[in-house]
């Protein structure tokens, strides 16, 4: 079986002796047994109910992934997630990052489900704060104001109001909005936000 390029690298460390650390790379190769690599971190804890290791660091194209990964193993699921991320282009990876922040995530199953729901969300690059969102909402007619008052509008406040009204999240490079929650435009059809 050919070696695959790692998509996710995780540094695990012993919870009582953080100097004991092991890197695992995902996706796993067919012959790789992560439980074997973790033995130095679990030795002596076999009969204890607490998890003897935690995630110290995550390297991934998804900037916020660490906070959503379970520390108690789930190696095959993380490997599956790495395969899904590896098939995404950069825009889809940024969208996935925002989806994680939009949805309730409590298990690795929720993370995998989020990775499979890219088509349910819209990604708008370069809309990274309330002021930019407010400007976009006004300039694209999502909220209508006479052009003569545009210089006096509180774009930050308009963006805050829009953000609070929809299931969305900012990423480091854009905004992610759930599609069925996109606003309706004056013609009566759902257009959503569209970056020109």
N, C-alpha and C positions, 0 to 999 in steps of 0.2 A: 504494500500500500504506500502511495506517495506521501511525503511529508507536506502538511499544509502550513501556510503562512499563519502565524498566530494573529488573532483578531482582538482577543482579550488576554491580558496578563494580570494575574492576581497574586499579590504577595500576602501569604498567610503567615501569622505569627502565633506563637504559643501565648495563651492568655496570662500565664503566671511568669513566664520567662520570655519577654518579647525579643530577646536577642536570638532566640531560635526561630528562624524564618525560612520559608520555602516559597519559591515562585512556581506557579502552575500556569501553563499557557493553554488557551482554548481557541479553536476546537481541538479536542483530544484526537490523537491518532488512534487507529484501531487497536493497537497493542498496548497502549498506555493505560496504566492502572493508577489513577490519582490517589486512591486509598493507600497504596504502597508508598508513594512519595510522602504522604502525610504521617507515616508511622513515627518519625522522630518528634512530631508535635503531639501525637496522641499517646505515646508510650507512657505507661504509668497511670493513665486516666481511663483504662478500659472499663472499670466497674462504676465510674462516676457518671452521674446523669448530666452534669454540665458540659458544655462544649469546650474542649481544651484549646481551641484555636479561634482566631478572629481574622477578619480581613483588614490588613494594614494599608494596602495601596491597590488601586486598580488603574491599569493603563488600557485605554479603549478609545475609539473614535466618538463614543457617547460620553460627554463631559460629566453628566450627573449619574452615571450608572452605579457607582459604588454604593450610594445610599439605598439602592433598590435590590442589591444582591444579598442573599441569605448567607450568613457566616458559617452555617452548619452543614456544609457540603453541597449537595445537589449538583455534583460535578457533571453528570450526563446532561442535565437540563441547561447548565451554563454552557456546555459544549454546543448544544442545539441552538442556544441564543447566539453564540459566536458565529455559527454558520449563517443564521438569518442576517446578522449585522454585516457579515462579509459580503452578502449579496446586495446590500443597499448601496446606492450612490450617496455622495456627501449630503445632498439636500434631503434625502430620505432619512439619513442618520440624524440630521438636525431636527427633522420632524419627529422622529422616534424619541429623541431627547425631550421635546416638548410634550409629547403624548404621555410620557412617564409622569410629568408634573401635572398633567390635566386629570388623570384618572386616579381612582383609589388603588394603590398597589400595596399588597401585604404579603404576597407569596411570589415565588419564582414563576408559578403558573400565570399570575397576573402580568408579569413582565413579558413572558412569551406571548400571551394574548395581545398585549399592547404592540408587540413587534409585528403581529399579524393584522393589525387594524390600521395600517397606514392610509388605506383608501378612505377611511372614515373622517380624515382630518385634512385641513388645508394648511399649507405653510406659506408664510409671507416674509421673504427675506427683507432685511433692512428695517423692519418695524420692531425696534428693540426696547421701546420705552413708551410711557403714556403720552408724552408730547408728540412723538412720531405717529403713534396710533391715532391720536386726535386729529392731526393734520391729514392723515390718510382718509379717515372717516369723512371729514369735511370735503376735501378735494375730490373725492370720488362719489359724492352725493349720497352716501349711506345715511348721513344726517344732513338735512338741507338747511342752509343759511344763505341769505342774499350775499352775493359776492362783495358788496360794499362793507359788510361788517366783518369779513374774514380777518383783517388786520387787528381787530379788537377782541377776537375770540380767545377764550381760555382753552387752548388746545390740550394742555395737560389734564384739565378737568374733564373735557370731552372724552379723552382717551381713558381716563379712570372710570368714567360712567360706562363706556362700552365694555371695558375689561370686566367690570363687576357684573355685567348683564349676560355674559356669554362664558361658556366653558372653554377657556383658553389659557395659554401659558407662554411667557417669553423664553426664548433660548438666547444664547450668546449672539446669535446672528439673525434672529427673526421671531415671528409670532406664529403659534400653532393654534388653530381654532377648529373645534368639532364642526363638521359640515352641516348637520341638521340644525345647528344653532346659529348659522350665519344669518345676518339681518336681511330683511326684505327690502327691496328697492321700490321706488314709487310706481313702477309699471305693474307691480303685483307679482312678479316672479322672483324667485330666490336667486340672487347673483352672488352674494358673498363679497368678500374683499378681494380685489384683483389688483395685483401690482402691475403697473403699466411698464 
